[in-house]
Amino acid sequence: DSLLQEILTMLILLVLAAAAAVSGEKVKIGDIKTLHHAVSGEVYALDDKTLMVQNFNYDGAGPDAFFWVGVEGTPAQTNEDTTAILAHPFQGVQYKYRNEDAPILKAASNEAVTLILPENMKVSDIAWLSVWCRKFSVDFGNLIFPAELQTSSASALPSPLAPPTNDLAAKAEPEPESEPESEPESEPESEPEPETEPEPETE
């Protein structure tokens, strides 16, 4: 039964990942650097709470491996309290680094993996992602998130929802309003001209 549930969950996540891919809203963050066990993949942000690893590869040989993210430092030097295990497949449970119940990552070949962030984390907060073996403290492969993404992704990700045409229209509207205002100002300038005519009377 649990295997069937896992398969159903994976199918649902794959459908969601495919739908996100079709909508074109994902933002590529970078590629996982291969260090051990043939780990590789392309990391995308689907929204500020969801990551997707496309074409994920891993030989499955690590005894205690999982996706691991942190908001500071690097996988080798970080504060465990600022990290989280991203379970795959995700079954509605989030895990801290020392939680022994976290599911161990299985072998994968060109898989699309969807990773859900915990409540206290956003994509724009993340400094790095690693496929990490806790038992031996070994980094199998990682991606250090670019610094500009940490500041820009929060505003860049929702941008497809806000049509840019509204901004242009708002800027264009006040321009014609200012044009008629300048026209009446020039009219009184021509009125004082007759005041110069009485000058011959002083002769």
Backbone hydrogen bonds in HBPLUS format (Angstrom, degrees):
<---DONOR---> <-ACCEPTOR-->    atom                        ^
c    i                          cat <-CA-CA->   ^        H-A-AA   ^      H-
h    n   atom  resd res      DA  || num        DHA   H-A  angle D-A-AA Bond
n    s   type  num  typ     dist DA aas  dist angle  dist       angle   num
A0005-GLN N   A0001-ASP O   2.94 MM   4  6.27 154.0  2.01 148.9 156.2     1
A0006-GLU N   A0002-SER O   2.95 MM   4  6.18 152.7  2.02 142.0 149.3     2
A0007-ILE N   A0003-LEU O   2.94 MM   4  6.24 157.7  1.99 149.2 154.9     3
A0008-LEU N   A0004-LEU O   2.92 MM   4  6.18 162.5  1.95 150.4 155.1     4
A0009-THR N   A0005-GLN O   2.84 MM   4  6.03 161.3  1.87 150.5 155.9     5
A0010-MET N   A0006-GLU O   2.87 MM   4  6.08 159.5  1.91 148.7 154.5     6
A0011-LEU N   A0007-ILE O   2.90 MM   4  6.15 154.2  1.97 148.1 155.4     7
A0012-ILE N   A0008-LEU O   2.95 MM   4  6.21 159.0  2.00 150.8 156.1     8
A0013-LEU N   A0009-THR O   2.93 MM   4  6.21 162.2  1.97 151.2 156.1     9
A0014-LEU N   A0010-MET O   2.83 MM   4  6.04 151.7  1.91 145.9 154.3    10
A0015-VAL N   A0011-LEU O   2.92 MM   4  6.17 155.8  1.98 148.4 154.6    11
A0016-LEU N   A0012-ILE O   2.92 MM   4  6.23 159.6  1.96 150.5 156.2    12
A0017-ALA N   A0013-LEU O   2.81 MM   4  6.00 157.2  1.86 146.5 153.3    13
A0018-ALA N   A0014-LEU O   2.82 MM   4  6.02 155.6  1.88 146.7 153.5    14
A0019-ALA N   A0015-VAL O   2.88 MM   4  6.12 155.3  1.94 147.4 154.3    15
A0020-ALA N   A0016-LEU O   2.93 MM   4  6.19 155.3  1.99 148.0 154.6    16
A0021-ALA N   A0017-ALA O   2.91 MM   4  6.14 149.4  2.01 142.8 151.8    17
A0022-VAL N   A0018-ALA O   2.97 MM   4  6.24 153.0  2.04 148.1 154.6    18
A0023-SER N   A0019-ALA O   3.08 MM   4  6.28 153.9  2.15 144.8 151.6    19
A0024-GLY N   A0021-ALA O   3.29 MM   3  5.33 143.4  2.43  95.7 105.9    20
A0027-VAL N   A0045-ALA O   2.88 MM  18  5.11 158.1  1.93 141.9 148.7    21
A0045-ALA N   A0027-VAL O   2.80 MM  18  5.11 160.2  1.84 143.5 149.1    22
A0029-ILE N   A0043-VAL O   2.83 MM  14  5.60 169.3  1.84 150.1 153.2    23
A0030-GLY N   A0043-VAL O   3.42 MM  13  5.50 159.3  2.47 140.6 142.6    24
A0043-VAL N   A0030-GLY O   2.77 MM  13  5.50 166.6  1.79 172.4 177.1    25
A0032-ILE N   A0041-GLY O   2.80 MM   9  5.38 169.3  1.81 161.0 164.8    26
A0033-LYS N   A0142-ASN O   2.68 MM 109  5.27 172.9  1.69 152.0 149.5    27
A0142-ASN N   A0033-LYS O   3.20 MM 109  5.27 134.2  2.42 131.8 139.4    28
A0035-LEU N   A0140-PHE O   2.97 MM 105  5.02 146.1  2.09 142.4 136.3    29
A0036-HIS N   A0140-PHE O   2.76 MM 104  4.44 160.6  1.80 132.9 128.5    30
A0039-VAL N   A0036-HIS O   3.23 MM   3  6.28 162.3  2.27 131.1 133.2    31
A0059-ASP N   A0037-HIS O   3.15 MM  22  5.51 160.8  2.19 148.0 149.9    32
A0040-SER N   A0057-ASN O   3.11 MM  17  5.21 143.4  2.25 135.3 137.7    33
A0057-ASN N   A0040-SER O   2.94 MM  17  5.21 158.9  1.98 143.3 145.1    34
A0042-GLU N   A0054-GLN O   2.91 MM  12  5.10 166.7  1.93 148.4 152.9    35
A0054-GLN N   A0042-GLU O   2.76 MM  12  5.10 154.9  1.82 154.6 154.0    36
A0044-TYR N   A0052-MET O   2.76 MM   8  5.11 157.5  1.81 153.6 161.2    37
A0052-MET N   A0044-TYR O   2.83 MM   8  5.11 158.0  1.88 144.5 148.0    38
A0046-LEU N   A0050-THR O   2.94 MM   4  5.46 159.9  1.98 143.6 149.6    39
A0050-THR N   A0047-ASP O   3.40 MM   3  5.35 160.7  2.44 103.1 108.5    40
A0123-VAL N   A0048-ASP O   2.81 MM  75  4.82 152.4  1.88 124.3 132.6    41
A0117-LEU N   A0049-LYS O   2.90 MM  68  5.22 178.6  1.90 155.2 155.1    42
A0051-LEU N   A0115-LEU O   2.87 MM  64  5.03 167.9  1.88 153.9 157.1    43
A0115-LEU N   A0051-LEU O   2.76 MM  64  5.03 175.4  1.76 152.5 153.8    44
A0053-VAL N   A0113-VAL O   2.72 MM  60  4.97 159.6  1.76 148.0 154.5    45
A0113-VAL N   A0053-VAL O   2.81 MM  60  4.97 168.0  1.82 146.4 148.4    46
A0056-PHE N   A0111-GLU O   2.78 MM  55  4.88 171.6  1.79 144.4 141.8    47
A0111-GLU N   A0056-PHE O   3.06 MM  55  4.88 160.1  2.10 134.5 130.6    48
A0058-TYR N   A0108-ALA O   2.99 MM  50  5.08 155.7  2.05 141.2 135.6    49
A0108-ALA N   A0058-TYR O   2.90 MM  50  5.08 160.1  1.94 139.5 144.5    50
A0134-ARG N   A0064-ASP O   2.99 MM  70  5.62 153.6  2.07 151.5 142.9    51
A0105-LEU N   A0065-ALA O   2.77 MM  40  5.47 173.8  1.77 148.4 150.0    52
A0066-PHE N   A0132-TRP O   3.03 MM  66  5.63 138.6  2.21 139.4 150.8    53
A0132-TRP N   A0066-PHE O   2.96 MM  66  5.63 155.5  2.02 166.1 160.4    54
A0086-LEU N   A0067-PHE O   2.87 MM  19  5.25 163.3  1.90 136.2 141.8    55
A0068-TRP N   A0130-SER O   2.76 MM  62  5.14 154.7  1.82 156.7 162.4    56
A0130-SER N   A0068-TRP O   2.76 MM  62  5.14 154.9  1.83 154.7 162.5    57
A0069-VAL N   A0084-ALA O   2.98 MM  15  5.55 166.6  2.00 159.9 163.9    58
A0084-ALA N   A0069-VAL O   2.94 MM  15  5.55 146.9  2.05 151.2 156.8    59
A0070-GLY N   A0128-TRP O   3.28 MM  58  5.74 153.8  2.35 145.4 148.2    60
A0127-ALA N   A0070-GLY O   2.79 MM  57  5.89 169.3  1.80 147.0 150.8    61
A0128-TRP N   A0070-GLY O   3.38 MM  58  5.74 152.7  2.46 151.7 151.2    62
A0071-VAL N   A0082-THR O   3.28 MM  11  6.02 148.9  2.39 147.3 155.1    63
A0074-THR N   A0077-GLN O   2.97 MM   3  5.09 163.9  1.99 130.1 134.2    64
A0077-GLN N   A0074-THR O   3.08 MM   3  5.09 128.0  2.36  99.3 113.2    65
A0082-THR N   A0079-ASN O   2.86 MM   3  5.64 160.9  1.90 126.7 132.6    66
A0083-THR N   A0080-GLU O   3.10 MM   3  5.27 154.7  2.17 117.2 116.1    67
A0085-ILE N   A0095-TYR O   3.05 MM  10  5.37 169.9  2.06 156.8 157.4    68
A0099-ASN N   A0096-LYS O   3.14 MM   3  5.43 164.2  2.17 114.6 119.1    69
A0102-ALA N   A0099-ASN O   3.36 MM   3  6.02 170.0  2.38 116.0 118.5    70
A0121-MET N   A0118-PRO O   3.13 MM   3  5.62 165.2  2.15 122.5 123.7    71
A0125-ASP N   A0122-LYS O   2.87 MM   3  5.23 153.9  1.94 110.3 119.0    72
A0126-ILE N   A0123-VAL O   3.18 MM   3  5.46 142.7  2.33 106.1 115.8    73
A0145-PHE N   A0127-ALA O   2.83 MM  18  5.23 147.5  1.94 127.9 136.6    74
A0129-LEU N   A0143-LEU O   2.94 MM  14  5.28 149.4  2.03 142.9 152.8    75
A0143-LEU N   A0129-LEU O   2.81 MM  14  5.28 149.8  1.90 155.9 161.4    76
A0131-VAL N   A0141-GLY O   2.82 MM  10  5.38 158.7  1.86 162.7 168.0    77
A0140-PHE N   A0131-VAL O   2.78 MM   9  5.40 151.6  1.86 164.1 173.5    78
A0133-CYS N   A0138-VAL O   2.82 MM   5  5.14 168.7  1.83 157.5 161.1    79
A0137-SER N   A0133-CYS O   2.83 MM   4  5.48 112.2  2.30 138.0 155.8    80
A0138-VAL N   A0133-CYS O   3.11 MM   5  5.14 149.0  2.21 136.5 143.7    81
A0149-LEU N   A0146-PRO O   3.05 MM   3  5.43 133.7  2.27 105.5 117.8    82
A0150-GLN N   A0147-ALA O   3.12 MM   3  5.40 126.6  2.42 102.0 114.6    83
A0152-SER N   A0148-GLU O   2.87 MM   4  5.91 155.5  1.93 149.3 157.4    84
A0153-SER N   A0149-LEU O   2.83 MM   4  5.00 157.9  1.88 134.4 138.9    85
A0155-SER N   A0152-SER O   3.13 MM   3  5.58 123.9  2.46 108.2 120.8    86
A0156-ALA N   A0152-SER O   2.74 MM   4  5.78 150.8  1.82 154.5 164.2    87
A0157-LEU N   A0153-SER O   2.83 MM   4  5.55 165.9  1.85 146.7 148.3    88
A0159-SER N   A0156-ALA O   3.26 MM   3  5.35 148.2  2.37 102.7 111.9    89
A0161-LEU N   A0158-PRO O   2.87 MM   3  5.66 153.4  1.94 129.5 137.1    90
A0162-ALA N   A0159-SER O   3.10 MM   3  5.42 137.8  2.29 109.1 119.7    91
A0167-ASP N   A0164-PRO O   3.18 MM   3  5.62 127.5  2.47 108.0 119.3    92
A0169-ALA N   A0165-THR O   3.00 MM   4  6.21 162.1  2.03 153.7 158.5    93
A0170-ALA N   A0166-ASN O   2.99 MM   4  6.15 155.3  2.05 146.5 153.1    94
A0171-LYS N   A0167-ASP O   3.06 MM   4  6.31 150.4  2.15 145.4 153.0    95
A0172-ALA N   A0168-LEU O   2.95 MM   4  6.14 148.1  2.05 146.1 155.2    96
A0173-GLU N   A0169-ALA O   3.10 MM   4  6.19 144.7  2.23 146.5 153.6    97
A0178-SER N   A0174-PRO O   3.28 MM   4  6.54 141.3  2.44 148.5 156.5    98
A0178-SER N   A0175-GLU O   3.20 MM   3  5.52 134.0  2.42 105.3 116.0    99
A0182-SER N   A0179-GLU O   3.20 MM   3  5.63 135.8  2.40 108.8 118.7   100
A0186-SER N   A0183-GLU O   3.16 MM   3  5.52 133.2  2.39 106.6 117.5   101
A0190-SER N   A0187-GLU O   3.11 MM   3  5.76 147.5  2.22 117.9 124.9   102
A0191-GLU N   A0188-PRO O   3.17 MM   3  5.16 140.5  2.34  98.4 109.3   103
A0195-GLU N   A0192-PRO O   3.07 MM   3  5.54 147.7  2.18 115.2 124.4   104
A0196-THR N   A0193-GLU O   3.24 MM   3  6.03 166.7  2.26 124.2 127.0   105
A0197-GLU N   A0194-PRO O   3.02 MM   3  5.45 158.0  2.07 114.8 121.6   106
A0201-GLU N   A0198-PRO O   3.16 MM   3  5.80 155.6  2.22 121.4 127.8   107
A0202-THR N   A0199-GLU O   3.24 MM   3  6.12 169.2  2.25 129.8 131.9   108
A0203-GLU N   A0200-PRO O   3.19 MM   3  5.79 166.3  2.21 118.8 122.9   109
